[in-house]
Amino acid sequence: MAKTRVVVVDDSALVRSILTEIINKQADMTCIGAAADPLIAREMIRELNPDVITLDVEMPRMDGIDFLSRLMRLRPMPVVMVSTLTERGAEVTMKALELGAVDFVAKPKVGVADGIRQLAVDITDKIRVAAKAHVRRAPAPSPNGGVAAPAPVVANVGRLSTEKIIFIGASTGGTEATKDVLINLPADCPAVCITQHMPPGFTTSYAARLNGLCKIRVSEARDGERILPGHGYLAPGGKQFSVERSGANYIARVVDGEPVNRHKPSVEVLFNSAARVVGPNALGIMLTGMGADGAQAMRAMRDAGSFNLCQDEASCVVFGMPREAIAAGAAHEVLALKDIAPRLLEKLRASGGSLNRV
């Protein structure tokens, strides 16, 4: 079996050395080059034609984001970003995912060498996923300097039972896929609860970005807060997020629980609470992602009366999580990403008080 060929791009000689060592220890991959800056990397990519590159966010001579933007327009390929665990690092990483990076690894600000070695399994797993990912050409920058387009105009849903909640699970490729669903929801839609696999620190930046783009108000979920229509609640990185009932209200439960399916936050935790607490008033959506997190819980949601949609393979960056949910019998319909929000709204408008009528 051919090995995955990787080029490492990082301005730190130490980081380049450690990443090269980690990659070369794997039986299924090899580091074919290491570049200190994007200009050297550009020539290396041209000559060596790697399968995947790892790319530092902040580098001399050309910023990692500028380089990624050009790369994804001119020669789209799988990229895993190596980000620093800082607020600026989180914001830049969100931009990188928007431009088409498959995933990212967050390196610590201090003790970088030891930190990267501890992340060896994470890094190599993400390189493996990236090598198989569907990578799309980035759009040309807009004339207004790349300012985000406003959310599309979407008609309000109208009178609905406030009992309804939309649940979204996503992983690799999911930051953009979730955004594409949420920007197409009107301000009066039911509450949306989201678990996106992401480390602590990055969900704050992601929630702020979504809030600026969407008609609904999006924030990180806070333990004990009421879950209200017209709001989106994102599982904070490093915590488990679920929904509970308190009298007439739904409330968010955010706890420092154990990882489930190796994930924290885990889609399984959120979707199991949907099955248990929300039942036939739940709508489930499984988007792009690696692995099987949430598949069995989504089946439990269906058994409890929910209406479930899964993203199709052609529009996924990685088809793992939707494939597993479909295999578990959890999906009512399998749709392209662009069709998920319209179908969701059609279902809500037609059902009025009950989701089981349509």
Protein Blocks (a to p, Z undefined) as FASTA:
>chain_A
ZZdddddddfbfklmmmmmmmmmmpmkbccfbdcfbfklmmmmmmmnopabdcddfbdgh
iafklmmmmmmmmmgcdddddddddfklmmmmmmmmmnopabdcdddfbhklmmmmmmmm
mmmmmmmmmmmpccdddddddfklopacdddddddebjcdfkbccdddddehklmmmmmm
mmmpcfkbccddddddddehjlmmmmmmmmmmpmbdcddddehiacdehiacdddehiac
ddddehjbccddddddddeehiacdfklmmmmmmmmnmmmpccdddededjehklmmmmm
mmnopacddddfklpmblklmmmmmmnopafbdcdfklmmmmmmmmmmmnomamklZZ
